[in-house]
Amino acid sequence: MASDKAYLDYVLGQLSLLGDIRSRAMMGEFIIYYRDKVAGGIYDNRFLVKQTKFAREFMPDAALEEPYEGAKPMLLVDNIEDAEFLRDLFEGMYNELPAPKKKKKG
């Protein structure tokens, strides 16, 4: 099942306190970037974030879910209505997220 653009727009609106958020469509789903690092995504209309030490501690009861079959499990964010919670989550995760991959020059 592909994700709904309206759901993406809602999540992006809730993340607007952060400022430097963008998304990219990929195979019917959406990757979410925070300050150019992949922080999570929308998969089957579920908002999932990468498992970082901070995110696991900040959301100790979050369910682990696969974004798609065979992928590394991610944390389900179920407190989407709280924009301040989301801001704190993303800011806390930022330093633990992997750096963006360098693009190969061809």
ABEGO torsion letter per residue (X at the ends): XBBBAAAAAAAAAAAAAAGBBBBBBBGGBBBBBBGGBBAEBBBGGBBBBBBBAAAAAABAABBBBBABBGBBBBBBBABAABAAAAAAAAAAAAAABBBBBBBBBX
